[in-house]
């Protein structure tokens, strides 16, 4: 009598991503070391590890062209690792901070984000950029730069070239904004309160708010960070809506079919993002766990950016360069104008 053969896991399939993941981890370590070196030598990291990981990965891809055995791990890093990082980002956001800002300011910030995304998207499309690239640039500009681009990318199934180009150009302009914003606030005769809010509305990353608002005083830093956190909070709803839109736009026959669960509408990692946000706001995530979670999410994001960089064709990025530059600059001008309009409406200017 023949006994049934037991199914054994294919170890080759499980181990296939390991070389590529190790390569991405190595690039991430170099990027994080580079960021620390910048901070030591100049007092602040002008290029974040996210950006350095993409640049280093792109350089390796361009000069050495990693063999096929690295491809599976590179794909896992740029997709699965990135999705896990996005899910963990939810633990960074607490609804209590939003309540402290007041409903008029919160509503105004939400309106600015929505209008900025719409305006930036239209500008990018008028300049001839593809819809997915336009979406990446619009969300990065309106919400939180690199982190927003990284969060939106898997939802809209963006190409590595597009993600790498969007982050690279947005990062360069973000550094310029940090340098120019104190000068702009002084030229416009903004009070420290208005200048800090202006920084929170226009600067891409939370650490950059500290650098931009710092010259205007501690009060400017406090309001700047609060406004910035409200902007970051918009990431969850925006990504969730994009997930719904992509489902209906790309698979209309499935969108019209009966649904049996929310996961048909939203990717798992967006549901996890919202769940982590709810747990943080309800106090079920211990305070001592927030910083380690933030660090893990940051490291995973850098690893995923290394994967994106290792999949970027530098020639495609260079070809799109001028149009992306113009789109990012015009989008930032639009965001700044809308932000000043909001400050005027709230009698802060």
N, C-alpha and C positions, 0 to 999 in steps of 0.2 A: 504494500500500500504506500503510495507516494504522499509524503507530508507536504502541506502547502508551504511555499517558500515565503519567508518573512520579507517584507519590504525594508530594505536598509537605506538610510539616508545617503544621498550622493555627496560624499565629503568633498569631491572636486568642485561641485557647485557652491558649497558653503565657503570653501577656501578661495574661490576665484576672485572675490573682491579684495582680499587681504593685501596684495602688492600695491594696488592703487590707493587703498585707504592709508597704508603706511607712507606712501609718497605724499599724499595730501597732508597727513599729520606732520611729516617733516617740513613741508613748505609752511604750514601753520606755525610751527615752532620758530622757523626763521623769521616769519613776519612778526610774531610777538616779541622776539628778541630785538628786531629792528625798531619796533615801537618804543620799547624800554630804552634803547640806545638814544633815540631821538629825545625822549624826555630827560635823560641824563645830560645830554650835550647842550640842549637848547631850552630846557625848562618845560617844554610841552611837546606832545607827539603831534607834529603837523600832519603826518599821514598815519591814519589808524591802521592797526593790524589787518582789518578787513581789506583795506585798499592794497596794502603791501602784499597780502596773500595773493590777490588777483594779479598784481604786477609780477611777482616772482613766478607764479604758476604760468602766466602768459609767456614770460621769458624762457622758462624751461620748455614749454610747448614749441616755441618758435625756434630755439637753438638745437634742441635734442630730440624732439618728436618722440615721446615715450612709446614703447612698443605696445602691441595689442593686449598683452597680459595685464596692463595697468588700467585698461579702459573700464572694466566692470567696477573696480573700486572708485575710480574717478566719478562715474555715474552715480554710485551710491552716495558719495560724499556730497555731490552737488544737488541731490534730490532728497534722499531719506534723512541724511544727517541734518540738512537744512530744515526739513519739516519738523524734526524733533526740537531743534533750536527755537523755531517759531512758537511751538507749543509751550516751551518753558518761558518765553517772553511774557506770557500772560501773568506770571507771578510777580512781575515788576510793577504792575499797575493796581492802584487802590482807588476805589470810587470815592473814598472820603476826601482825598485831595481835590477832586473835582468839585465836591460840594462846597469846599472852602472858597472857591473862586467866585461863586455867585452865578446865578442863572443868566444874567445879561452877558457877562463875559464868556461863559461857557457856550451859550448859544451863538455869540458872535464868532468865536473861534471855530465852532463847527461849520458855520456858514462860510467863513474864509477858506477852510479846508476844502469844502465842496466846490466852491467857485474856482478855487485855484486849480483843483484837479481838472475840472471841466475846461477852464481856459487854457491850461498848459497842454492838455490833450489836443485841443483844437489847433493850438499853435504848432505843435509837433507834426500834426497831420498835414497842415497847410505847407509846412516845410518838406513834406514828402517822406517823413519817417513812417515805418510800419506801425500798425495799430498796437502791437504788443510793446514795442520800444516806446511809443508815445505814452502808453499806460504806465510803464516803469518810471519814466522821467516825471510824469505828472504826479504820481503817488510819492515818489522820492522827494520832489520839490515841496509838496504840500504838507507832508506829515513829518518824516524824520530821516530823510536822506537814505543812507546805505541800508539801514535796518528795514525801512519800508520797502525798498527795492528787493531786498532779500526775502521779505515776507510775501510780497506780491508775486514774485517770479514763479514759484511752484504752482500757484493758483491758476495763472494764465498760461502755464506751460511755456514760459519764455525760453528762447535759445540762449546758450551760454555766451555767445558773442554779444547778444543784446544786453544781458545782465552785466557782463564785464565792462562793456562800454558805458552803460548808464552809471554804474557805481564809480568808475574811474573819473568821468567828467564831472559828476555831481560832487565827488570828494574834493577835486581841485577847486571848484567854485566855492565849496563850503569853507575852505581855508581862507579864500579871499574875502568872504562875507565876515568871518571872525575879525579879520584885520581892518576892514573898512567900516563896520557897523558903529564903533565908538565915534569915529570921525563924522559919520553921517548923522548920528544922534546930536552931536555938538553943533553941526552945521544947521540942523533943523530946530535947534534950541529946545530939545526935548528934556523934560524933567527926568530925574532918576527913575521915577515910577514908570513914566511913559517909555523911556529908553530901555528899561528892563523888559517891559511887555513887548516892545518892538523886537528885542533880541529873541524872546521866546516864540514870537510869531514867525520869525524869518530864518533863524539859525537851524541847521539840520540836526545836530546831535546835542544831547544834554551836556556833556563835558564842554562842548563848544559854547554853550550858553554862559557857562562860568567865565570863559575867556573873554567873550564879547561884552558881557554885562559887568564884569569885574571892575573896569576903570570907572564905572558910574556909581560904585558904592555897593554896600551890602544889601540895601533895600532893592536896588535894581536886580541883583542876583536872585533874591528871594522871589520876586514877582516873575522874573524871567523863567526860573525853573518851574514855577507853578503853571504858567501859561504853556510852557513846553510840554509838561506832563499831560495837560488837557489835549494838546495836539497829538501826542503819542497815543492817547486813549482812542482817538479816531481810527487807529490802525485796524482794530478788531472789526468794527462795523464795515469799514471800507473793503477789507479783504473778504469778509463774508458776502457782501453784495457783489463783489467781483466774481466770487465763486458761483453765485446764482446766475449772474449774467453770462458767464462762460458756458455754463451748462445749457442754457436756453439758446445761446447763439450758435454753439458748435454741435449740439445734439437735440435739435428741436423735437424730433420724434420721441426721444426719451423724456423731454421736458413735458410733453403732452400726455405721456402715459401715467397711470396711477402710481403713486409713491407709497412705499411701505416703511420708510424711515428717513430721519433727517439727514443721515449720511449720504442719501442720494443727492442732496442739495449742497451740503457743505463738506469739504475735505475733513478727514479725521483730525488733522493737526489744528484746524481752525476751531473745531469743537473743543479740543484740548486747551487751546489758547483761552477761550471764553470760560472754560471750567476752572482753569488756574486763576484767572482774574477774579472769578466769583469766590474761590477759596481764599485768595489773598484778602479780598474785601471783607469777608465774613470772619477773618481771624483764624481760620482753620489751618493756615500755613504759619508755623511758628516764625517769629521775627528772626531768630537765629538761622533759619533756613533760607532767608531771602538772599543774602549776599552769596552763599555758596551756589544757589540756583542761578543767580545772575552770572556768576563766573563760569559755570558749566555751559549756560546758554551762549555766553560770549565765545568760549573756546570752540564749541561746536559750530558756531557761525563762521569763525575764522577757518576752520577745517573745510567747511562747505564752500567758502569763497576760494580756497585753494583749489578745490575741485572744479569750480567754475573757471578759474584762471587757466587750469590745465586743459580745459576744453575750448579755450578762446583762440580763434584765428586772428592774429594781429592785423592781417591785411584787411579783414572785414571791418575791424574797429577803425583802422586808419581811413578806410573809404567813407565811413559814415561820420568821421570826426567833425568836419565843419558844420554840418547840419545839426548834429547833436549839441555842439557848443552854442550855436545860435539859439536853439530851442531851450537849453538850460538857462542861458542868460535872460532871455525874454520871459521865461517862466518865473524866474526870481524877481524880475522887475514887476511883473504882475502881482506876485505875492506881496512884495513890499508896498505897492500902491494900495492894495486891498487892506493890508495891515494898518497903514496910516489912516485909511478911511475909517476903520473900526475904532481906532484910538480916538479919532475926532468925534465919532458918534457917542463914545462913552465919556466924552469931555476930559480925556486924559492929555490931549494936545491943545 
